[in-house]
């Protein structure tokens, strides 16, 4: 099977160039989301370093939060992380 025969999971196309473009676009949106998240946390006056959010790559990131902090976010704000403090950077267009 050729790479060009694989279907894109984002748009359903089978064209290799278009599929590559879809993934590049998704990666750029995730980078933008990470940057925006970090900037907004810093604007709120957090004294902590949040560089790890923008230094990491991929669809998951380690937040650095304790299980107790994750539990608080879930109970009070309905923000869901796994207990280990990892979050999924979900990209949906």
DOZAKOL-169534 format. One record per atom (N, C-alpha, C): x, y, z. Coordinates in pm, whole numbers, padded with zeros to 5 digits, always signed. Atoms other than C-alpha are relative to their C-alpha. Example, Ala and Ser with C-alpha at 12.3 -4.5 7.8 and 13.67 -1.06 7.14 Angstrom:
+00089-00119+00000+01230-00450+00780+00090+00120+00000-00082-00119-00006+01367-00106+00714-00077+00109+00073
***
This chain:
+00085-00118+00000+00000+00000+00000+00090+00124+00000-00074-00125+00007+00129+00344-00090-00048+00097+00107+00040-00102-00096+00132+00632+00156-00117+00082-00052+00107-00082+00058-00096+00822-00084-00135-00070+00006+00126+00074-00010-00360+00548-00038-00062+00010+00138+00053-00011-00136-00402+00618+00332-00095+00116+00010+00098-00107-00014-00699+00825+00432+00036+00091+00117-00024-00099-00104-00653+01144+00632-00108-00012+00108+00096+00010-00111-00816+01117+00975-00064+00134+00033+00055-00133-00027-00883+01492+00980-00108+00037-00101+00096-00045+00102-01057+01560+00647-00054-00113-00086+00049+00113+00078-01104+01213+00495+00060-00010-00140-00059+00003+00134-00894+01289+00185+00103-00113-00010-00103+00103+00022-00655+01037+00030+00121+00059-00071-00110-00068+00066-00426+01292-00135+00112+00026+00101-00110-00012-00096-00083+01282+00032+00033+00145+00031-00035-00140-00024-00009+01654-00014-00105+00068+00086+00106-00064-00079-00347+01759+00123+00001-00053+00143-00003+00060-00134-00321+01515+00414+00115+00060+00080-00114-00061-00067+00024+01653+00499-00034+00142+00043+00043-00136-00033-00123+02004+00490-00095-00001+00120+00093+00010-00114-00401+01895+00728+00076-00018+00131-00076+00025-00122-00150+01762+00981+00085+00120+00040-00078-00121-00031+00067+02072+00954-00091+00106+00062+00096-00096-00056-00240+02287+01017-00039-00036+00142+00035+00045-00134-00335+02076+01319+00114+00029+00097-00116-00026-00086+00018+02104+01459+00011+00149+00032-00007-00144-00023+00012+02482+01415-00108+00046+00098+00107-00037-00093-00324+02508+01595+00032-00045+00142-00038+00048-00133-00193+02298+01886+00109+00089+00059-00104-00092-00047+00118+02519+01911-00063+00132+00043+00069-00124-00034-00108+02825+01909-00080-00013+00129+00076+00023-00122-00329+02674+02180+00092-00003+00120-00097+00005-00110-00026+02601+02398+00050+00141+00035-00049-00136-00021+00104+02956+02350-00107+00084+00069+00111-00076-00058-00236+03107+02430-00026-00041+00145+00020+00048-00137-00279+02888+02739+00106+00057+00093-00110-00051-00083+00062+02986+02874-00014+00151+00022+00012-00145-00011+00010+03357+02800-00113+00039+00095+00113-00035-00086-00329+03362+02971+00025-00036+00147-00034+00035-00138-00202+03181+03280+00095+00105+00058-00095-00101-00046+00085+03429+03304-00068+00135+00021+00074-00126-00016-00154+03725+03256-00080+00002+00130+00076+00009-00125-00352+03599+03555+00089+00020+00123-00092-00032-00109-00040+03662+03763+00061-00120+00070-00061+00117-00063+00082+03311+03833+00150+00025+00021-00143-00021-00026+00424+03333+04001+00087-00116-00050-00073+00120+00044+00521+02992+03860+00045+00013-00145-00044+00007+00139+00706+02916+03538-00091-00097-00075+00087+00084+00082+00476+02777+03267+00065-00031-00133-00073+00027+00124+00747+02734+03003-00017-00144-00048+00010+00140+00038+00698+02359+03010-00119-00025-00094+00115+00018+00089+00363+02402+02830+00041+00026-00145-00042-00031+00137+00524+02562+02525+00128-00073-00041-00122+00074+00033+00849+02363+02546-00030-00144-00043+00037+00136+00035+00667+02031+02509-00064+00000-00139+00065+00013+00130+00538+01903+02175-00098-00116+00004+00096+00110+00010+00256+01673+02074-00136+00037+00055+00139-00023-00037-00107+01634+02169-00025-00010+00149+00013+00006-00145-00047+01573+02539+00104+00092+00061-00103-00075-00071+00130+01791+02789-00011-00028+00149-00005+00018-00144+00236+01754+03148-00019+00136+00064+00034-00129-00060+00082+02032+03354+00086+00035+00121-00076-00025-00121+00299+01992+03664-00088+00008+00124+00092-00009-00113-00011+01988+03885-00001-00131+00080+00011+00116-00088-00047+01756+04181-00137-00064-00017+00132+00062+00006-00333+01505+04203-00107+00081+00074+00095-00081-00076-00495+01733+04462-00046+00121-00082+00035-00114+00084-00484+02031+04223-00090-00043-00116+00082+00053+00108-00625+01820+03940-00141-00027+00052+00130+00029-00061-00907+01705+04171-00080+00129+00024+00065-00129-00024-00985+02066+04264-00055+00058-00131+00047-00050+00129-01009+02171+03897-00121-00077-00049+00112+00083+00044-01240+01880+03825-00126+00032+00079+00118-00022-00085-01472+01939+04121-00056+00142-00011+00046-00139-00003-01487+02319+04106-00029+00059-00138+00011-00066+00130-01455+02400+03735-00032-00095-00116+00026+00101+00104-01525+02074+03544+00108+00003-00109-00116+00011+00088-01176+02082+03391+00064-00134+00031-00040+00138-00023-01057+01727+03344+00141-00030-00051-00135+00049+00029-00699+01597+03352+00005-00144+00050-00023+00127-00066-00572+01251+03425+00068+00032+00133-00049-00028-00135-00464+01221+03788+00148+00038+00001-00143-00031+00005-00095+01237+03690+00027+00142-00048-00018-00138+00041-00155+01591+03562+00023+00019-00149-00014-00013+00144-00140+01518+03189-00132+00049-00059+00119-00049+00068-00381+01699+02959+00014-00029-00149+00005+00025+00142-00485+01632+02604-00031+00132-00070+00022-00123+00079-00455+01925+02360-00090-00039-00117+00094+00045+00099-00766+01853+02163-00017+00105-00109+00012-00090+00115-00780+02006+01816-00121-00040-00080+00123+00030+00074-01125+02019+01664-00039+00122-00081+00039-00115+00084-01214+02240+01367-00140-00020-00051
***
